[in-house]
Amino acid sequence: MPDEVQVTSIQNTTNTHVEIQAQSRSYAQLGYLTTNIKVSGVLLNVISTAGQQDNGIITIKIEGDLP
């Protein structure tokens, strides 16, 4: 987990589908988190939103399926 990223929500929306809300001041740190989730196999079929910025805080949603 990158130091500059805060996970604000983790939800199991269906039997194996998970949605993670995360925020940071850095797009790079959020990208690192998303890539790490993909490469390490924490979730499969990972997709993420482009991110929305508000007052310098970028929020994204990462979602995927449990292995």
Z-matrix of the N, CA and C atoms (Angstrom, degrees):
N
C 1 1.453
C 2 1.534 1 107.71
N 3 1.321 2 115.84 1 121.51
C 4 1.461 3 118.78 2 176.58
C 5 1.528 4 111.38 3 -61.87
N 6 1.327 5 116.13 4 143.33
C 7 1.470 6 121.38 5 -177.18
C 8 1.522 7 113.06 6 -61.39
N 9 1.327 8 116.88 7 -32.54
C 10 1.462 9 120.35 8 -174.30
C 11 1.522 10 113.64 9 -90.58
N 12 1.338 11 117.40 10 9.27
C 13 1.460 12 121.44 11 -178.77
C 14 1.515 13 110.21 12 -110.41
N 15 1.313 14 115.95 13 135.68
C 16 1.459 15 121.65 14 176.24
C 17 1.523 16 108.36 15 -118.31
N 18 1.336 17 116.27 16 122.72
C 19 1.459 18 120.98 17 174.50
C 20 1.516 19 106.95 18 -83.27
N 21 1.328 20 116.30 19 122.95
C 22 1.461 21 120.17 20 -176.10
C 23 1.520 22 112.98 21 -101.75
N 24 1.351 23 116.90 22 -18.10
C 25 1.457 24 119.64 23 -178.59
C 26 1.522 25 110.08 24 -161.67
N 27 1.323 26 115.62 25 139.76
C 28 1.464 27 122.35 26 170.58
C 29 1.521 28 106.24 27 -132.39
N 30 1.344 29 116.34 28 122.49
C 31 1.460 30 120.51 29 -179.13
C 32 1.515 31 110.61 30 -129.25
N 33 1.310 32 115.46 31 136.56
C 34 1.454 33 122.07 32 172.26
C 35 1.521 34 105.38 33 -93.80
N 36 1.346 35 117.24 34 100.01
C 37 1.458 36 120.92 35 -171.41
C 38 1.522 37 113.52 36 -82.36
N 39 1.326 38 117.18 37 -27.78
C 40 1.463 39 122.00 38 173.60
C 41 1.520 40 107.01 39 -138.52
N 42 1.287 41 116.86 40 -168.96
C 43 1.459 42 120.98 41 -177.04
C 44 1.530 43 113.07 42 -53.40
N 45 1.335 44 117.85 43 -43.62
C 46 1.464 45 120.19 44 -177.15
C 47 1.526 46 113.53 45 -126.78
N 48 1.326 47 118.59 46 0.90
C 49 1.467 48 121.85 47 -176.78
C 50 1.527 49 110.45 48 -94.58
N 51 1.339 50 115.44 49 132.17
C 52 1.460 51 121.76 50 -176.77
C 53 1.527 52 109.47 51 -124.44
N 54 1.340 53 116.61 52 139.61
C 55 1.464 54 122.78 53 174.40
C 56 1.525 55 108.74 54 -120.45
N 57 1.320 56 115.49 55 131.99
C 58 1.460 57 122.13 56 -179.32
C 59 1.526 58 107.80 57 -120.32
N 60 1.313 59 117.01 58 128.52
C 61 1.461 60 122.50 59 172.57
C 62 1.525 61 106.53 60 -102.44
N 63 1.332 62 116.00 61 130.85
C 64 1.466 63 120.34 62 -179.68
C 65 1.521 64 109.23 63 -138.74
N 66 1.330 65 115.88 64 155.39
C 67 1.453 66 119.86 65 179.51
C 68 1.521 67 110.81 66 -142.24
N 69 1.329 68 114.93 67 154.80
C 70 1.458 69 121.71 68 -179.62
C 71 1.523 70 108.26 69 -165.55
N 72 1.292 71 116.33 70 168.22
C 73 1.465 72 121.45 71 171.92
C 74 1.527 73 110.52 72 -90.01
N 75 1.333 74 117.12 73 -4.64
C 76 1.458 75 121.91 74 -173.85
C 77 1.534 76 111.91 75 -124.74
N 78 1.340 77 115.85 76 121.73
C 79 1.466 78 120.00 77 174.42
C 80 1.527 79 110.22 78 -61.19
N 81 1.329 80 116.38 79 -37.38
C 82 1.469 81 120.74 80 -178.22
C 83 1.520 82 111.56 81 -61.39
N 84 1.312 83 117.64 82 -41.55
C 85 1.464 84 121.12 83 -179.76
C 86 1.526 85 111.30 84 -67.17
N 87 1.321 86 116.95 85 -38.04
C 88 1.464 87 120.36 86 177.11
C 89 1.527 88 110.85 87 -68.46
N 90 1.319 89 116.39 88 -37.12
C 91 1.456 90 120.71 89 175.74
C 92 1.512 91 111.90 90 -64.59
N 93 1.339 92 115.64 91 -39.28
C 94 1.463 93 120.27 92 177.37
C 95 1.532 94 110.53 93 -62.46
N 96 1.319 95 117.20 94 -43.64
C 97 1.462 96 121.01 95 178.83
C 98 1.531 97 110.57 96 -61.00
N 99 1.325 98 117.00 97 -47.34
C 100 1.462 99 121.13 98 -179.65
C 101 1.526 100 111.13 99 -60.62
N 102 1.314 101 116.63 100 -45.99
C 103 1.464 102 121.16 101 179.68
C 104 1.514 103 111.31 102 -63.77
N 105 1.307 104 116.83 103 -41.05
C 106 1.460 105 121.04 104 179.86
C 107 1.529 106 111.13 105 -63.13
N 108 1.330 107 117.49 106 -39.63
C 109 1.469 108 121.53 107 177.71
C 110 1.531 109 109.84 108 -63.35
N 111 1.340 110 117.08 109 -40.67
C 112 1.471 111 121.38 110 179.09
C 113 1.524 112 111.65 111 -66.79
N 114 1.332 113 116.30 112 -53.09
C 115 1.462 114 122.23 113 -172.59
C 116 1.529 115 111.97 114 -67.86
N 117 1.307 116 117.53 115 -37.97
C 118 1.463 117 120.50 116 -177.63
C 119 1.523 118 112.67 117 -78.95
N 120 1.334 119 117.18 118 -10.45
C 121 1.460 120 120.21 119 178.14
C 122 1.514 121 114.69 120 78.87
N 123 1.330 122 117.10 121 17.63
C 124 1.464 123 120.55 122 177.71
C 125 1.523 124 109.80 123 -60.09
N 126 1.348 125 116.12 124 -42.90
C 127 1.460 126 122.58 125 175.87
C 128 1.525 127 108.69 126 -131.29
N 129 1.318 128 116.41 127 152.77
C 130 1.459 129 122.74 128 175.84
C 131 1.523 130 108.90 129 -106.35
N 132 1.325 131 117.20 130 158.54
C 133 1.475 132 122.41 131 178.85
C 134 1.529 133 111.60 132 54.35
N 135 1.330 134 116.36 133 45.43
C 136 1.462 135 122.22 134 -174.39
C 137 1.527 136 110.73 135 -74.35
N 138 1.334 137 114.79 136 132.07
C 139 1.463 138 121.94 137 171.36
C 140 1.524 139 107.66 138 -133.49
N 141 1.326 140 115.81 139 155.69
C 142 1.467 141 118.94 140 177.59
C 143 1.519 142 109.45 141 -142.44
N 144 1.312 143 115.07 142 155.68
C 145 1.462 144 120.52 143 177.09
C 146 1.521 145 108.53 144 -77.93
N 147 1.325 146 116.04 145 163.44
C 148 1.459 147 121.27 146 179.80
C 149 1.527 148 111.68 147 -69.03
N 150 1.299 149 117.18 148 -23.69
C 151 1.463 150 120.98 149 179.52
C 152 1.515 151 111.57 150 101.28
N 153 1.317 152 114.09 151 146.16
C 154 1.450 153 121.05 152 176.56
C 155 1.520 154 108.21 153 -124.92
N 156 1.319 155 115.55 154 135.59
C 157 1.452 156 120.40 155 -177.47
C 158 1.520 157 110.41 156 -106.78
N 159 1.337 158 115.42 157 134.81
C 160 1.455 159 121.77 158 178.07
C 161 1.523 160 107.89 159 -145.35
N 162 1.327 161 116.53 160 118.80
C 163 1.470 162 122.15 161 -179.25
C 164 1.527 163 112.31 162 54.66
N 165 1.325 164 116.67 163 39.08
C 166 1.461 165 120.79 164 176.94
C 167 1.518 166 115.32 165 82.87
N 168 1.327 167 117.07 166 -2.38
C 169 1.470 168 121.71 167 179.08
C 170 1.526 169 108.29 168 -105.22
N 171 1.325 170 115.88 169 126.01
C 172 1.463 171 122.03 170 179.32
C 173 1.522 172 107.71 171 -99.93
N 174 1.321 173 116.68 172 130.57
C 175 1.466 174 122.45 173 179.46
C 176 1.519 175 109.25 174 -118.06
N 177 1.351 176 116.18 175 132.97
C 178 1.458 177 120.91 176 176.38
C 179 1.522 178 109.90 177 -130.59
N 180 1.337 179 114.33 178 161.71
C 181 1.450 180 120.83 179 172.65
C 182 1.533 181 106.71 180 -118.02
N 183 1.314 182 115.47 181 128.00
C 184 1.462 183 122.97 182 176.13
C 185 1.524 184 106.38 183 -113.08
N 186 1.324 185 115.88 184 130.56
C 187 1.464 186 117.50 185 178.72
C 188 1.519 187 111.00 186 -137.21
N 189 1.314 188 115.51 187 153.40
C 190 1.448 189 121.15 188 179.26
C 191 1.516 190 110.47 189 -175.71
N 192 1.322 191 114.97 190 -176.35
C 193 1.446 192 121.63 191 -176.43
C 194 1.530 193 110.48 192 -109.23
N 195 1.327 194 115.61 193 141.66
C 196 1.453 195 120.23 194 176.00
C 197 1.533 196 109.42 195 -65.65
N 198 1.336 197 117.13 196 142.77
C 199 1.476 198 119.79 197 179.52
C 200 1.510 199 112.56 198 -66.91
